[in-house]
Amino acid sequence: MTAGLESAAVAGRGRAPARFNPFSAEFRRDPYPMYRGLRETRPVHKTMGMWVLTRHRDVRAVLLDRSFSAGLIPELVGRQASRDQAADPTAVGRIQRLGEKSLVFTDNPEHARLRGLVNPVFTPQAIAALRPRVERTAAGLLARALRDGGMDAVADFAARLPLTVLSDWMDLPPGLRDQVGQWTHEVRFLLEPGLMSAADFSRVAAVVETFAAALAELVAARRAQPGDDLISRLAGAVTGGGDRLSDEEAAFVAIMCFVAGHETTKSLIGNGLLALIRHPGQQERLRARPDLVPGAVGEALRYDSPLQMTKRLATRDIEIGGQRVPAGDQLLLCLGAANRDPEAFDRPDDFDIGRNADRHLAFGFGMHGCLGGLLAALQAEAAFGCLYRSRVTLRADATLDSGGLEWQDHSFIVRGLKRLPVSFHGSPDVPPHGSRDHRAAGAQEAG
C-alpha cells in the first residue's frame, strides 16, 4: 500500500461512517465526495435494502462473476405490472417481453443466444465503418452552432448526435424519426421501475407497445427488401444452427439501442465538455494534440461516468469485501465510485486526458459489458474532435463557477447535465455543411 493510500485509510478509520443517499441535492451536484467517504469507511455495506459497493476491485469482481443475475429489472417490472390494473394487458405483455428479451437484463442461456445473434452486427469493423457518417453529422451540428455564435451543448449537440446517428444507421422513415426521441425518454424509465408510479407505468407500457409495433413492422419490411442498414442486418442475422431473431426481438434490440445509447452518449459528451471547460489546460492540450481525442473520451468516461450505478442479484451466498452477502440480496454497483478509486487510478480526482483510463468501468465489464460502448466512444470522439479542430475556445456561462449547473433529476443512475450553454471565441474553421447527414442533424430534435 502506498503512503497516500495508508493516509487515506487512517483518515477513514478516524471519521464517522459515510451515509449513502443518492437522492440528496448534494449528491446530485457532486457524488464524488460521498463516494470517497463510502470507500474509506463503508466500502461494502447494506442500506436501503441492498448492498452498496464502491471499490473498483469489488465492483469489477461482481461484474465479472456470471453467478450474479442481471434480471432484476424484468422482475421489478413484472411486480409493477401485477399491481397496475389500469394498464392495457397487451401493452403489459409487450413491456414484460422487452425486459425478458433485452441483452441488458438477461442471464444465460438466453443472454448467450441473443449475443450470438447480435454481436456479429456490432463488430468493431461495423462501428468503425460508421466513422465518416458520425463525423459529418457532428460537423453539421457544430457548423450551425458556430454560425449562431453559441449553443446549448446538451440540447443542440450532445442530445442530437446519438439520435441522428442511430436514426440514420437504422434508416428510419421520417415519421419514426420524429417520435423516437420522446419515446426513448419514456422507455428509459423502465431502467428504474421502483421510481415509477402506476400512471408512469401505464404511460410507458403504451409507448413500448407503439414503439415495438412500429419497429417490428419495419423489421418485416426489411426482411422482404433488405438494405445495408442496422434493421436489415438484425433481421438477417442467423447463427450456424439457423436461429434468427423474431421480428419482435429485432425491434427490441433497436429500442434498447436508443434507450441504452442515447442518454448515456448525451451525458458522456456533455460531462466531458464540462470537464474540459473546467480544466483550461487540458482543453488547450487537446487543441494542440488532436491525437489525444480517444484518451480524452476515455478519461471523460472515467472521470464523470454517465452511468453511475447498476444492479445485480446474488444467486448464492458469497463474501464480498469481508461481508457475507446471502443469496437473494440485491447489490448496487457504484461505477462512478469505482472509477475514482485510488487503488485503481493514480490521482483519481484529477482530469488528465493523457492518462491510460482503460480500466474504467463506465461501460460495465464482463458478460454484460455495453454492446454499444464502441459506438458511444466513436460519437464522443467525433464531437470532441470537430470542436477542438475548429480553432475556437469553448466558454461556458459564468454560473458554472457559482453552483448554477443543473443536473438531470429524472434518474439517479444516470449523471448528466440538463443544459450547458456555451459560446465560441476565436476564428473558427467552419466545417463543410450541406450533406444529407448534416441536413438530418439540423432537423433532428432531441425529444
N, C-alpha and C positions, 0 to 999 in steps of 0.2 A: 504493500500500500504506500502510495506517495505521501510526502509530508502534507500536501494540500488536502488529500482525502482524509488523512489522520485528523487534521484540524477540523474538517467538516464533521467527522464522526464525533469528536469531542464536543463540538458545538451542539450537535444533535442530542447527545446524552444530557446536556445541561439545560435543555429547554423543554417546555411543556409540549406534549404530543400535538401535532398539527391536526386540524379538523377538516375533513373533506366536505366541501359544499359547492358543487358545480352550478348552483342556481343563484349564487350571490353576485351582486353588481361588481365586486372586486374581482371575482374570478372571470367574469365576462370581459372585463377590461384587460386583465393580465393574469392568466392562470399560473404563470411560472413560479412566482414566489410560493404559492400554495403547494405546487408540485415539489419544490425543493424541500419545504418543510416536511412533507409526507415521506419523501425518500430518506430523509435524515432521521426521522423519528418513528414513522409507522409505514415502512415500505410495502408491507403486506398486512392489511387489516380488514376487518369486516365492519361495514357500516351500510345503512340504507338497504339491508337485505342482500348484500353482495360483497365479495372480496375485491378490494381496490389494490391494484398492482401498479407501482410507479418506477421500478428499477428496470433498466434495459435488459439485464440478464434474465429476470423473471418473466417479463412480457414476451421476450423473444422465445423463451423456452415453451411457454404455453402456446404461442402461435405455431411453433414447430411440431408440437405434440398432437398427433391426429386423434388421440383418445378424447380430447376436448371437443365438444359439439358446437357447431356454429348455427344450430337450428332453433335458437331461442325465439327469433323474431316470428317465424311462422306459428310457433306455439302460442305466443302472446297475441298474435293477430287472430288465431282461432278462438281464443278466450274472449276477445273483444267481439268477435262475430256472434258468439253464442249469447252475449248479453244484449246485442242490438237487435231488437225485434222489428225496428222500422226499416232496416236495410233490405234492399231487394235481394232475394235468395240467389238469383242468377249472378248478380254482381258480387255477392259474398263468396260464392263458389269460385269465381274467377280470381278474386283477390287472394283466396287461400291457395289456389294453384300457383299463382305468381310467386308466393313465398316458398312453396314446396319445390318449385322448378327453377329457382334462381341460384346461380353459382355461389352467390354471397352467403346463402343460408342453408345450403345442402351439405350433407355428410356423405361419405362413401357408403354404398356403391353408386348412388345417383350422381354424386359430385363427379366421380371419375368418368361416368358415362357422358355427362354434359361437357366436361373438359375435353374429352376425346373428340367431341364434335366441334367445339367452339375454338379450341386452341389453334388449329390449323388456319383459321380465318384471321386470327390476331397475331400472326407471326411478326418478329422484328422486321422482316423484309416487307411485309404488307404495311406496317406502320411507317417504315422509312419511305415507302413509295408515296405516302401522303404529304411528305415534307413540302414539296413545291406548292401544293394547294393550300396547306396551312399557312405557309409564309406569305402567299399572295393575299389570303384573307386577312391576316394580321396587318399587312401593309395597307390594305384598303381601309381598314378601320382607323389606322393611325393617320392616313392621308386626310381623311375627313376631319379628325380632331385637330391636326396641325393647321388646317385652313381656318378652323374655328378659334384657334389660339389656346385651346384647353379642352378638358373633358372631365367627366366623372369616370375615373379609371376602372371602376367596378361596373357600372351600368353600361357605359358606352364602349368598353373594351373587353374587360375580363369576362363579363357575362355573355356577350355576343359571340365571342370567338368560339367557344366549345359548341354552342347551339348551332352556329353556322357550319362548322366543320362536320359535326355529326349529321346534320340535315343533308349536307352535300354528299357525304360518303354514302348515306342511305338513299340518295336521290329521291327525297320525299317530294311529293307534289305540293304546290303552293298552299292548298287548303290545310294540309297537315302541318306544314312549316309554321303557319300562323298560330297553331294551337299547342305545339309541343312544349314551348316554354312554360306556359301556365299549367299544363297537365303534369309536367315534370315536377314543378314546385309542389303540386298537390300530392303526387305519389310518394315523394321523398318523406312525407310524414310517417309512412309505414316503417321507416327505419327506427322510429321511437314510438311504438304503439302505446306504451304506458302513458304518454303525454296526450293522447288523443281522447277527446270527448266522444260521446255517441254521435253527435251531429258531425264531428270531424270524420268519423269512421264511415258514416253513410255517404258523405260527400266524396271522400276518397275512393270508396268502393265503386261509386257511379263513374268516377273519372277513369279508374282502372278498366272497367268494363268497356267504356267508349274507346279508350286508347288502345287496348288489346284487340278489340274487334276491328278497328280501323287498320292496325298493322297486320293482323292475321289475313285480312282481305288483300293487303298489298303483297304479303308473302305468297299467297296463292297465285296472284297475277304474275309475280316474278318467276315462280316455278314454270309457268306456261311460257313466259317470254323473258328469260334471264338476261341480265346485263352484267356490268362489271362493278356493281355497287355492293355495299355491305349486306343489304337484304337478300340480294340474289345469291351471294356467297353463303349466307346462313341457310337459305333454302336448299342450296345444292350440296351442303356439307354431308358427307357419308363416311362411315367407318368401313374398315375392311370386311366386317361382318354384315354390312348392308344396313346398319342402323342409321336413321335420319331424325332430325328434329321435326316434330309436328308443326303445322302452321302456327298453332298457339305457342309452342315452345320457342320458335324462332321470333315470334312477336315479343315474348317475354324477355329474350336476350336483348332485343332492340330497346325495349323500355328501360331495362336496367343499365344499358349503355348511357342513356340520358340521366337516369336517376343517380347512378354512381359516378358519372363522368362530368356532369355539368357543374353542380355545386362545388365539388372539390377542386376542379380545374379553375373555376372562377376565383375561389378563395386562394388557391396557390398563387395565381398571378397577382391578385390584389395584395395578399400578405407579403409577397416577395417584393413588389414595388414599394410598399410602405417601408420595408426593411432597408431597401436601397436608398430611399429618400432620407431616412433617419440616419443613414451612415454615408455621408457625402464622399468620404474617402473611398469606400467600396464602389460607389456609383461612378466616380472618376476612373477607378481602376478598371471597371467593366467597359467603360467607353474606350479606354486606351488598349484594352486587351479583349477583343471580341471572342477570342478562343476560350475565355473563361465563362462564357454563357452557360454551357452544360453544368459547370461547377456551381454557378450562381443558382441555377434551378435546384440542384441537389441540396445546397445549403439552405435555400428558402424552404424546401420540404422539411428539413431537419429543424431549422430554427423556429418556425411558426407553422406547425403542421396543420393542413386544412382539416383532416380527420383527426380529432384529438383522442377519441376513445372507440373501443369496440368491445363486444361482449362474447363470452364463451360460457359453456356449461360443463361442469365436471361430471364425467360419466363413471368415475371410480374414485375411491379415497386416494388422496395424494398429498404429499408435503411440498409446500412452496415457500421458500424463504423462511424456513423454520416454523411455519404454521401448517396445521393439519386442515386440509380442505376436504370435507366429506363429499361423496358422490351426490349429485343433485343440486349442489350450490352453484350460484352464478358468480362469474368473475368479470370485473370491469378492468380492461387493459388500457392504461393511460399511455397512448402512443406519444402524445406531446411531452409527457414527463420523461419517458424512456429516451426520447431524442435530445433531452437536456441533461442526461446522466453523466456526471464527470468520470465515472468508471468506463464509459464508452467513448466519450469525446473530450478532448482537451479544450479548456476554456469554453465550456458548452454555452455560456450566455453571451459569447461574442459572435457577431455575424461576420463570417470570413469566407468570401466566395472562393478563396484559394485552397480551402481545406478539402480533404477527402471525406465526404459525408456519406459514403456508400453504405455504411452500416445503419443508416436511418431506417425507421420502421413506419414511415408515413404511408407507405403502400401495403402495410401488413407484411407477412412473411410466411413462407411455407406453402402448404396446400391452398390456402385461401389468399395468397398474395394477389394484389389487384390486377385483374386481367387488362384493364385499361391504363395501367401505370405508364407504359411507354408512350401512349398517345397523349396523356396529360403532360408528361415531361416535354414531349415534342412541341405541344402548343405553348407551354411556358417559354421554351427556348425561342420559338418564333416571336412571341410577344416581347421578351427582353431583347432579343437580337435586333428587331426592327426599331425599337425605341432607342436603343443606345448606339445604333448606327446612324440615327437621324441627326446627330450633332446638335441636339438640344439638351438643355438641362431641365430635368423634371423637378418642379417645385410644387409643394402641396400647400393647402390652406394653413394659415398661421395657427388655427385651432388645434393642429396636430400636437403642438407642444404645450397646450393648455388643457388637456383632457377632453378635447372636443370630438374625438373619434367616436363613431357609433358602430358597435359590433352587432351582427345579426343576433336576434333573440328567439328565433323560431326553432332552434335546435341547441342542445347542449353538447352534442358530439362533434359538431362542425364548428370551426372557428373561421370567421370571415367578416370582412367589413361590409357595412350597409352601403357606404359610399366613400369615395376617395377623390375629391375634386383636385385636379392638378392643372398647372399652367406650364407653358413651354417658354424657355428663354434661350436665345441664340438664333443662329441662322440655319434652319432645318433643311436637310435634303429630303424633299417630299417624295415618297416612293411613287412609282407609276401607278396609275389608277384607271379603272375602266374595264377590267376583265369581268367575266361572268361571276367569278368568285367575289370580286370586290363589290359588284352591284348587290349580290346576295348579302354580303357583310353589312352594307349600308342599310339594307332594308330589314334585315333580321332583328327582331326585338328580343330582349332578354326574357320577357314574360313576367 
